[in-house]
Amino acid sequence: MLSHEVLNPMYCLFMYAGANNYSLQINPASFINPDHLKYFEYIGRFIAMALFHGKFIYSGFTMPFYKKMLKKKLTLKDLESVDAEFYNSLMWIKENNIDECDMELYFVADYELLGEIRTHELKEGGAEVVIFFVHSALDSRYFLPQSATYMDERWCTYGGEHIN
């Protein structure tokens, strides 16, 4: 099946969402292929054609991926199916007074990419902004756009323009 091959994680364009979650998401390391954006454009067209003709697509994507492709608003609940541990941590932060815990959390997320630990600012200047209890209920929106997948908007644009 062609859909099995174009979505194969061995090509480094997509990856499984987790060890026990076989939904696909964009692989942050896809940039190692200089033509990755062209491949995403092709795959976007391929998926759009399959959907239009009611054909089976071998693998499914994560809910945040679908929502970004369709330009829908992400919610915290969307992350639960991708990374339950991360979701539970965000819920704990949202529901508890983290000022009392003295956790010194910032608007950044660390992740591994090609064996290297990288830091991603969840909002501009996030490495300098401490999360306070006041923020935790209001600013969860900063964790949603790129958390868990660190999706570059270009990836979804190339795939999504053929679906909308």
N, C-alpha and C positions, 0 to 999 in steps of 0.2 A: 504494500500500500504506500502510495506516495505521501500521504499525510503522516504515516509512521516515520518515514525518512526525513522529511523537512523539519519535523519537530524533535528529532533525535538529539538528546542532550550531548551526545558525543561530538557534535559539531560546534559546541560551545556557544550557541546562540540562545539556547534555553537551558534551564536546569529544573530539577524537581524541587518543589517547595520545601520538602523536608525528608527525613529518613523514612518516615511512614506516610508521607503525603506525596502522591504521584501526580498531583496537579503541576502544570508547568508555569514557570515565570521566566522573565527575561534574565539571562545570565549577565551579571555586571561585568564579567570578563569578556563579553562578546566583542569588545573593541579590539581584541588582539587580531581579529580578522579585519583587514582594512576595508573590505567591502561589506561589512556587517549591516550597514544601513540599507544597502541595495537588497540584501537577502531578506531583511525585515519587510521591505516594500513588496518583494515577491511573495513572501509568506502571507502578508496581509491580503494581497489580491487572491491568492490561492484559497485562503479561508473564506473570503467574501464570496467567491464563486461557489465553493462547496455549500455554504449556507444558502445562497440564492437558489441552488439546484436541489437543496434538501439532501445532500450527501453526508455520509458519516465521516467525521474527523476522528482520527485514532485517539488523540489525547485531548484532555481538557486543560484549561488554564485556571489560575487562581481567580477568585472573585475580584480582588483589587486590580488585577490585570484587565479583566473584562470591563470593569468600571472606568478605568483610566482610558481605555481604548474608546469607550462610548462617551467619554467626557462627563461621567456621572460623579457625584460627590462621594468620597470615601467616608466610611464610618469606622469607629473602633471595632465594632462587631465584625467587620469585614476581615480584620486581621486575625480573628480567633481561628478561622479555618486554615490559615497559612502558618502561623506560629503561635500555638496556644500559650507557651511559656512567656513570650514577649507580650501577648495580649493580657495575660494575668498580671504581669508586672505593671503594665500601664494602668490597668484597672485598680491595682493596689495604690499606685501613686495618686490616681484621681480621687480615690475614696478616703485616703488617710492624710493626716497632717504631717507632711514630710519635714516640716521645719523642726519638729520635735525629735526626729530621727538623725538629724545632722548628717544627711547622706551626701551633700554637696553634688547634686545632679546638675548637669548642664544640658543645653539644647543641642546635644551631639549624640551620634551613635557610632560605635566602633564596629567594624566588620572586617572579615578576611577576604582578600582578593589576591589570587595567585600566590598564596603563601605569605602575604604581607598584611599586617594589621593596619587598617586605614581608619581615619576619623572623618565622619561626614557631618557637617553642620546642618541641623534640621531647620534652622532659620538663620538669616544673615547675622553674623556676629555671635552665633549660638555658643561658641566655645568660651565666651566671656559672660554669658547670661546664666546666672544661677536660677534653677527652678525652685520657686517658693510654693507654699500651699495655695496661695492666691492664684498662681499660674496653673497649678496642676489640674484644676477643674476647667479652666478657660482655654488653656493652650495645648490641649491634646491634639488640636488640629495641625500642629507643627510636626507631630509624629506620623501623621497619616499619609501625606503625599508621597513620601519616598521610603518610609520605614519598611523593613522586611525585604523589599525588592530593590530599593534604590534605583527606581526606573527613571531613566532619562526621558524627558518629554519627546525627544526626536523618535525614540523607538516606537512609542504609541502613535505618534503622528503618522509614521510610515505605514503602520499596520492598520490604524483606525480610519484613515481617510477613505479606505476602500469599503468599509462596512457602513459608515454613516450615510 
